[in-house]
């Protein structure tokens, strides 16, 4: 029978990610200050985490810009990077 310490250690091993399998990805996303755009927009409804919205609102307020535009620019940057032409 396993001791409590062995069980806890085994559980932690299953919960912790194995970073040895992954590879480092180049950070291609723009900084929050660069997330300002003037493209044609389409209205969508989606739910974002409170943490994400709070982050963009804080950065937008500091840069005197709109947080929704910053989020839109972030999504556009992702599409530009990964779109198949």
C-alpha positions in Angstrom: 0.0 0.0 0.0 1.3 3.5 -0.9 2.0 6.0 1.7 0.2 9.4 1.6 3.5 11.1 0.5 3.9 8.6 -2.4 0.3 9.2 -3.5 0.7 13.0 -3.4 4.0 12.8 -5.4 2.4 10.6 -8.0 -0.6 12.9 -8.3 1.6 15.9 -8.7 3.5 14.2 -11.5 0.2 13.7 -13.4 -0.9 17.3 -12.8 2.4 19.0 -13.8 3.0 19.5 -17.5 6.0 17.8 -19.1 7.9 20.7 -20.7 10.5 18.3 -22.1 8.1 17.3 -24.8 7.3 20.8 -26.0 9.3 23.3 -28.0 9.8 27.0 -27.6 7.6 29.1 -29.9 8.7 32.5 -31.2 6.6 35.3 -29.8 4.9 36.7 -32.8 2.1 38.6 -31.1 2.3 42.4 -31.1 2.7 44.4 -27.9 -0.5 45.9 -26.4 0.6 49.3 -27.7 0.5 48.0 -31.3 -3.0 46.7 -31.0 -4.7 49.6 -32.7 -6.4 49.2 -36.2 -8.9 50.7 -38.6 -10.2 47.7 -40.6 -13.7 46.8 -41.6 -15.4 45.2 -38.5 -18.1 42.6 -38.1 -20.1 42.4 -34.9 -19.7 39.1 -33.0 -20.8 38.0 -29.5 -18.4 36.0 -27.5 -17.4 35.3 -23.9 -13.9 36.1 -22.7 -12.4 35.4 -19.3 -12.6 38.3 -16.9 -8.8 38.2 -16.5 -8.3 38.8 -20.2 -10.8 41.6 -20.4 -9.4 43.3 -17.3 -5.9 43.1 -18.9 -7.0 44.7 -22.1 -9.0 47.4 -20.3 -6.0 48.3 -18.2 -3.6 48.5 -21.2 -6.2 50.4 -23.2 -6.7 53.0 -20.5 -3.0 53.5 -20.1 -2.6 54.0 -23.8 -5.7 56.1 -24.3 -7.3 53.6 -26.7 -10.3 51.3 -26.9 -9.8 47.8 -25.5 -12.1 46.2 -28.1 -9.9 47.5 -30.9 -6.9 46.0 -29.1 -8.5 42.6 -28.9 -9.6 42.9 -32.6 -6.0 43.7 -33.6 -4.7 40.8 -31.7 -7.0 38.4 -33.5 -6.2 40.0 -36.8 -2.4 39.5 -36.1 -3.0 35.9 -35.4 -4.9 35.4 -38.6 -2.2 37.3 -40.6 0.4 34.9 -39.2 -1.6 31.7 -39.8 -3.8 32.3 -42.7 -3.4 30.0 -45.7 -3.3 32.0 -48.9 
